Amino acid sequence: MTDVSGAWYLSLAAALFGIGAFGLLVRRNVLVMFMCVELMLNAANLTFVTFARMLNDIAGQAVVFFVLVVAAAEVVVGLAIIVAIFRRRREATADDLHILRG
């Protein structure tokens, strides 16, 4: 069996982060933008785990745990905002966030 080097994991993380950044900048649908942010967070997690493995240090994996906790909190708040937008308008985009003002 061949051992996959850390450079492959870092390349994959860079590609995932690039796809997420491109999708975030190009798409206007709120749900797609939300998924792109999650893809970027997972790419950062893959980078942390890769460096933790390469350096034989568990600190990177501890950071991943905290990033996942923050991502879970972001999902709760983000989905609440998205549901609030879609209750007002069915075809809502990111440009329609001004309708949430009281």
N, C-alpha and C positions, 0 to 999 in steps of 0.2 A: 504494500500500500504506500502511496506517496502522501507526503504531508503537505498540506496546502499552506503556503507562506502567508504572512500577515499582509503582504502587499496586495494579494488578491482580495482580501476582505476590505482593505482600505479603498481599493479601486471600486469594488461593489458599493461601498458606502458613499463614495463620491458620486457615482452614477445615480444612486437613489436620491441623494440630496439634490443633484442637478435636475432630475426629473421633477422632484417636488417643487423646487424653486421655479422652474419653467412653468409648471402647471399653476402655481400660485400667481404668477405674473400675467399669464395669458388668459386663464378662465375667469369668468365673472359669476358663475354659479356658486352660491355660498357653500353648498354641500361638497362640491368638488374642491373648492379652496380649503375647506376644513380637512378633507382627506389628504391634500397635498402637505398641509402643515404636519399632520400625523406621520406622513412618509418621511418628512425631513427630520422629525424627532427620532424616528426609528433608525435613520441613517446615522444620526449622532450617537445613538445607543450602540450601534454596531461598531462605530469607531472606538468608543470607550471600552467595549469588551475586547476588541482586537488589541488595543494598547495594553490592557490589563493582562492579556495572555502573553504578549510579547515581552513585557517587563516583569512577569511573575509577581504581580502586585494586585491585591484584591480591591484596591481603592477605586479602580475604574468600574468594577461591578457594583460597588456601593453607590457610585454616582448614577449608574443606570437605574438602580432602584428608586432613587429620588427623582430622576427624570420621569420615570413611569408614574410616580405618585402625582407629580405636577401635570403630566399629560392626562391622567384620569380626572383631575380637577378641571382641566381645560375642557375636556369632553363634556362634563356636566354643565358648565357655564356656556360653552359654545353651542351645544345642542338646545339649551333653553332659549338662547337668542335666535337661533335658526327657526325653532318652532314658533316663537313670537312673530317673526317675519312672515312665515308661511301662513299663519292664521289670518293675517291682514290681506296678503296677496298671494295667489298661487304661483305666479311667475315672478318671484322675487330674485333680484341679483344683488351683488355687493353694493351697487349704487343706490339701492333702496333703503339703506340703513337710516337715513334721515327720518323715515316714518316712525321710528321708535321713540322719537322725542315726545314728551308729554304734552 
